[in-house]
Amino acid sequence: RFAESPEERWERLSRLAGIREQMARPEAALEAAAALLTLANAEAALAERRPSAASLAARLHLRLGQPAKAAEALAQNTAAGVPVEFLREAVLQ
């Protein structure tokens, strides 16, 4: 197995989450979304992608009937510097 850069790992996990979501496997997609959040929190170069990972996690939590966990994920997108589209989603949900 080859070593992956953080960017390559992000791309792999992002695709995996999308595939699993399209296959109607929200639990499995949520695992990948959680890994994306962990990666974004651990790698400064990926910090700008944290809002999209939080948004994905929130959407999956809602699909699984977990509104409190969705609210927790969206709360991450109310911080200063979060792009307006993610802030809007967090405030309106």
N, C-alpha and C positions, 0 to 999 in steps of 0.2 A: 504494500500500500504506500502510495506517495504522500508526502506531507502536503497539506493544503494551506494556502495562505488564508487569512481571515476573510478576504474578499471571495475566494473560491468556496470556502465553507458557507458563507452567507448565500451565495448563489445556489449552491446545492440544497441547503435547507429551505430556501425560499421556493424553489421549484418543487421540492418534496411536499411542502405545506400546500401549495396550489394544487398539485395532483391529487393529494388526499382529500382536499376540500371538494374538488370536482367529482371525486368518486363517492361523495356522500359519506366520508369517514371523518367526521369532525373531531372525534377523540384523537385519532392519529394525527390529524392536521394540527391540533392544539399542541401536541408534543413537539412538533417541528417549530411551531410559533414560539413556544416557551424556550426552545433552544436558540431561536433567533434573538429573543430578548436577552438571554444570558450572554450571547456573543456580542451583541451591541453594547451591553453594559461593561463587558470585559475589554473590548478593543476600542480605543479612542478613535481610531480611523473609521469605525462604523457607527459612532454615536449619532450621527445625523440620520441614521436609518431606524433608530429606536422608535420614533413615532409610528412608522408603518408597521413595525412588529407589534406594538401595543394595540394598534387598530385591528390588526388581524386577530390577535388573541381575544380582544373584546368581541369581535364579530362571532368567533367560534364559541366563546362562552355563552353568548346570547342564543346561538343555535342549539346549544346543549341545555338550555333552560337554567343558566347560572347567572342571573342578572347582577348579583353582588360581586362576583368575580369579574364580570365584564366592566362594572363600574371601577373596580380597582385598576384594571388594565388601562381604562380610559383616563383615569386620574393622572397617569404618567404624562399624558398629552396636554396637561394644563400648565406645564412649567414654562418659564420664560424662554423664548427662542424657538419654541415649537412652531412649525409652519402652520399658517392660518387654517388650511383645510383640515388638519388634524385637531387643532384647537376647537374649531367649529363643531366637528363631530363629537368631541369630548363634552362640550358644553350642551349641545342639543340632545344628547342621549340621556 
